[in-house]
Structures are given as structure tokens and as C-alpha cells.
Amino acid sequence: MKIDQIFSPYELNKRVTLRNRLVLAPLNMQSSLFDGSVSLNDLKFHKARAKYVGLDVIGSAYISDSANTAYGAISVADDSKIDGLKKLATVIHQGGSKAILQLVHAGRMTNEYVLKGAPVLAPSEVRAAHGEVDLPKAMTKTDIETVIHQFEAATVRAIQAGFDGVELHGANTFLFQQFMSPLSNLRTDEYGGSLENRIRFCAQTTKRVLDTARAHKPGFIVGYRISPEEFEPGALKLGDDLVLMQVLGKLGIDYLSLSLRQYDQTSITCDALSDLRIADIVKQAVGDLPVIVSGHLGTQFAFERASGDMFAVGTKFLKQPNWPGQMRNPGIQPESTVTGTVIPYTTLNL
């Protein structure tokens, strides 16, 4: 896409027009306070970057004590967090960007140390093959209903805090993806086995969040971030996720965000489409649903070759907040990333 198009206003839906097509990718900066409250570092980080993007997505806000992905992540687990989140939304709006709060449940990708003793919950009692993780407890149907309600409650808190939308974190092997993957979902009830059953939790939660958003704030944005496929043998395939994406589109989400390693990567799980870029395959499958593409963007060369409706950048913004201005005008001096206190970051959701 031409650079001028990327920096032109973009109509996300009938109610929302963005200043441009750039997105600050959801980053789990791990710079919040010990209890998940918004910190000064969080405010400084987004203040420096919100003035360059159309969407600023706050990464990995955990919805309950059993949902946290890492120490230092932002919490939206209870009403006491609303005031801090309100300050964060205000800073983003002052920069001219729309503020999106990404909602996450870690599922099995966490441990009791991070959860401060709360149980590790997952679709099935299967330990993840990577990460500092514990053996999870298989979720009962009551647990599933509780988690869906927690996503609804977190959506209400995001609305009360002044955010313009939420993004359901269905990527990076967290809970939604665990229900979709045959490797992590060994259930024999209506939430496991067939593709229809494995989609059920993702679809039910998305519908409930959409209904909650529409009831409390018409025009509130609901997006969904997804990893299109998994790389292990017998794992989640692109074809399965394409069906989920189409279901999400029919439910009425406002955008789909692809978590890609490379903006132009091809599929390794679908031989028939291996010559095509995943972003192009997805766009054809979901039609008019806006698609955010990510993965090693941030240069004019990459943008002109990338396909999608919006473009999420993480690493480039970490290193240099004002890189969009520099890309368009090389004479602009770079801004330093941090002055004074160092902002720690580890688990990046790019």
C-alpha cells in the first residue's frame, strides 16, 4: 500500500474514522504496578506514541486473577483499576488516537507464581511444551461460564474507563487459541473434538462481549487478534482458523488482527495455498471485514509490499516513538525512547 494511503484517514466502521491506518501493536510492556494498576511508565510510553497512530492497543490486560500472563501486566480484573485505566485512555485520546484495551486470559500459559496462588485454568489438563508454566486444571462448564462473564465485566470496565474498544486476545497460544488447538483441547464435551465444538468458546465469548458492548455503548469497537496457525505437528491449521475468522465476521466484530512473524509470510499447514501470503488468504476469506497486518513492518519498503487494511507496528515504536514522522520526513530528529526511568519489557505480542 502506498505511504500516502497509510497516513490518510481510514473509516473503520460507520461510527469511527481513524486519523490513519497505523496501529501501535499490543505490547505486554510489564511496566505496570505490582497489582496491575496503570503506572507512570505506562502513561509516558503511550503519550509518546499515541500521536502517530490511528489505533493504540494496550496489550494483555488480564481479566481475572487466574488470567494473568506475566508480572507487570495491566489488570482490568476489578473496579479498582478503572481510575488508572481512565488516565491511560485520556493520554491516548490527547494524542489523537483511538484507545483499545486488549483483553487476555492466559489459560495454561502461566503459573501459580504469576497468578499469586490462583489456579491455572485451561481447556484440558495438558501442560504447555514451552514457557515457565504449570500443569493446568481442566475447566468445568462452570469455569467456562465464569470466564465468559469475566470478559463481559472487563468490557464494561473498559467502557467506564473511556476506551473506544476492546480486542480479544486470541493469539500467541493464550486461552482462545488453546480451545481451538487439537494439541491443547482434548475435551469430549461440546467444547472439544470437532471444529464446530472447538470454535464454540471463542464464538460464545465474542458474541457475549459484542452484546455487552452494544448494550452499554453503541459504536464501541470490538476486535479479535489471532495467530493464523500453529507450527507443531498435529496442531492448529490455517483452514480451521479461517472458519473461525468467518464466524467472527458474521458475529459482527469490527476488525481482525493477524499476529504474524512476517507481514508477507506464507502458510506451512495448507499445502494448497502455500504460494499465497496468509494476509491475502485471510482477506479473501473474510471479505469486507477490516484486517490488521503485522510482522516486521516499519519501513517504506515493507509498507508498499504489505497487504491489509491497517498495519500494526511494535518493535519500531519501542526503539523510536516518532519513526512515522521520520519515515515521511528524514530531516526530523529521532525522539529518545525513554528519559529517566527505564521501562522494562519482555513478552512482546507482535
N, C-alpha and C positions, 0 to 999 in steps of 0.2 A: 504494500500500500504506500502511496506517495506520502511524503512527510507532511505536506500541507493538509492532507486529509486527516492525518493523525492528530494534528493540532487544531482542527476545526471542531466546532460544537457537534455533539452527537446525541440524537434523540434515543434514549434507552427504552422508554415506553411513552405512552400518550401523556403521562403526567410529568415525566422527568427528562430534562435535557442537560447533558453534561458539558462542561466547558471544552473538553477534548476527549480523545479516546485512550489516553494514558491511565493506567491503574497502578497504584502502589500495591505490589503483591503482598498477600498476607504473610507477615513475618512474625514468628514467635520470638520476640526480642529477649524474653526472660529478664526484663528490666523493671517489672512491677514490684510492689512491696510484698513482704512475705505472705500476706494473706490474699494476694491477688488484687489489691487495690491499685488504682492508677497512680503512678509515681511522677515526679517532676521530669525524670528522664523520658517517660512515655510522652509527656506533653511537648518537651523540647524536640524530640525526634519527629513527631508528626507535624508540629508547627513549621519545621524547616522544609518539609516535603509536600504538604497539602497544597501549596500554592502553585504546584506544577502539574497536578493530575486532575482528572475528572472524577475518579473514584479513589478514595483512600480506604483500604480494607485493613482493619485491625485483626491481626492473626491470632487464632487459637484461644478465644475466650471460653473458658470451661464453664459448663452449665451446672455442675454439681461437684461435691467433694470427691465423688467417685469418677469424675470425668477428666481430671487434670492431666495434661501431657508432660509437664515439666515444672520444676520450681521456678518461680519468677514470671509465670504466665499470668495474663489478665483473667480476672474472675468476673462472671456475671451470674454467680450461683445464688446470690441472695440480695435483698433490697438495700443492704448497707453499701453495696458497690455502686449504686446509681449515681450518687453525687459526683464521684470521681469520673465515672464514665461520661457524665454530663459535661464536665470540664474538657474532656478529650474530644467529644463531639463538637463543642464550641470552638476549640482551637482549629479543628479541621475546617469547619464552616468559615471561620475568619480567613482562612487561606483560599477559599473559593471552591473547595472540593465537596462532593457528597461523602458522607461518613457511613461506612458499612462495618458492622461488627460480625466477625466470623465466629460462629458457634461450634464448639467441638465437644465430643466425648471420645476420650482416648480408647475406650474398650480395653483390650488386652495389652495395648502398647504403653504400659506404665507399670508402677509397682507401689506397694503399700507405703514405702518411704515417701514418695511424692504425694500420695493420697492421704498421708498422715493417719494411717490406720484404717481408712475406709476400704471396703472390699474392691478388688479388681474384677470388673464385670465384662463379659464377652458373650457372643452367641453360643460358644461351646467351650468346654474345658480343654483348650488346646493352647499351649504356650507358644508365643511367637518365636521364630527362629533367630531373631536379631534384637538388639537393644537390651537395656537393663530392665527386664520385665519379670513379673511373677506369673505363676500359673493362675489363670483367671477362674472365677466362678461362672458356670453357665447360667445365663439369665433365665429366670422363670417368666411366665407370661405377665405376672405382676410386676416384675422388674422392667419388662419392656414397656408396659403402660406407664410406669413411673418415669422412665427416661423420656418417653414422648411428651409427657406433661412437663418435664423439666425444660425441654426445648421450647414448649409453648410459653412457659413462665419467663425464660430468658428473652424471648422475643418481646414480651410485654415490657420487660425492664429496658431493653434497647430502645423501644419506642418512648418510654418515660424519660430516658436519658437524652433524647433528641436526635438519635441516629436516623438516617434516611433509609436504612435497610439492614438486613442480616444476610449472611452467607452460611449455608450449611456445609460443614467441612466433611465432605465425603471422599477425601483423597488421603494419600500418604499412609495408608493401611490403618486408619482410625476406624471407629465403630461402624459407620455406614458401609465402608468397604469390607469390613470383616463379615457383615451379613451377606454381602454379595459374593465373597470368595469361597469356592469349594474347599480351600485349604483351612480356613478358619471357621467355617459354618458346617458343622456335622449334624445339625438338628434333623429330627424326623417329624417335627410338627409342621404347622402351616407357615413357619418362618425358615424352613430349610428344605434342602433336596432339589426340587425343580427350580428353574429360573424364576417362574412366577412367584414361588414361595420366597426365594432369596431376595427378590425385589420388594417384598411386602413391607418390611420395616422401613426401608428408605422412602417408599411411596406414602405409607401411612403418616410418617413423621412430617414429610414435606407438606402433605395436604393439611395436617393439623396446624402447622406453622403458617401456611398461607391463609387458612380460615381465621386464625388468631390475628394475623396482621390486618386482614381486610376488615375485621370487626372493630379493631382499635384505631387504625389509621389508614384509610383508603389511599392508595398510591404508594404505600410502604414497599420498598424493594425487597424481594426475596430471591437470592441467587443460590447456586449449588456448585461447589468445587469438586472435581472428580479426577481421579487417576484413571486413564482410559483402559489400562491393562496391567497385569502383574507379570513378572518375568520368570517365576519358578515353574517347573513342570507341574501340570495339573492345576494351575492357579487360574485366576480370573482372566477371561479372554475379552478382547475388544468387542466381539459380537454380542456378548452378554451385556456389556456396559452400554452399547449402542441402544439396546432395547430399553434399559433404564433411562437413558437420556431422553428417548422419545416419550416415555411415560411421564417424566418430569416436565417436559414441554407441554404435554396435554393437561397436566395439572395446573399449569399457569405460572411457572417460575419466570422471573424477569431476565435472567441470564444464566449461562452455563460457563464455568471457569475451568479450563483444562490445566491440570498440573502436569507439565511436560518437562523433561530434561533438556530438550532442544526444540525450538519452535517448529522446525521442519522435520521432526523425527517420523519414521515410518513404523508400521506395526510389526511385531515379532510373533503375534499369536494368530494372525489371519493371513495365511499364505496368498489367498486370492486377491488381497488388497495390499500386498507388501510393497508395491511400487508407488503407492499413493501416500501422501502425508496424512497423518492422523487428523490434523486440523481440518483438512479438506474433506476427509471421510465424515467427520462429525458434522461439519456444516451442511453437507448434503443430506445427512440423516435427520437433522433437527429443523431444517427449513429456515423459517424466519426468526427462530429463537436466537438472540444475540449470544455470541461466543467470545469469551476472553481467551487469548492465547498467551502462553508464557514460555520461558526457557531460552536463556542466552540472548535476550533482546537488549536494546540499549544503544545500538549503532544504526546509522542511516542504512548501511548495507543490509543489516538484518531486517529492519522495518520494511524496506522495499521488497523483500522476498517473503515476508510473513503473510499468512492469510488468516483472517479473523475479523471481528468487528471492533474489539478493544484489545489492548496489549498491556499485559502485566509485567512489571519490572521490579526486581528485588535487589539483587547484588549491586547493580549500578547505583541505586539510590542509597545503599549503605555506604558506599565509598564517596559519593559526591552528590549531595542533595540537589544541586542546580544543574545537573548534566543536561536536562532537556533544553535549557536556555543556551548552554554551551554548544550543543549539537547544532542548533539553528544559527548561533552567532559565536564562532570560535573565539572572538575577542573578549567574551565575558570571562572574568576571573572565577576559578572554582571556589566554592564555599568549602570550608573545613567541615568534616562530618560531625565532630563533637568538640566543644570547648569546655574545659574544666573536667567534670566527672565523666569517666568513660562509661559508655553504655555497653553492657555485656550482651553478646548474642551467641547462640549455639545452634539450636534446632531451627533451621530456616525452611519454611514451606514455600518453595519457589515453584 
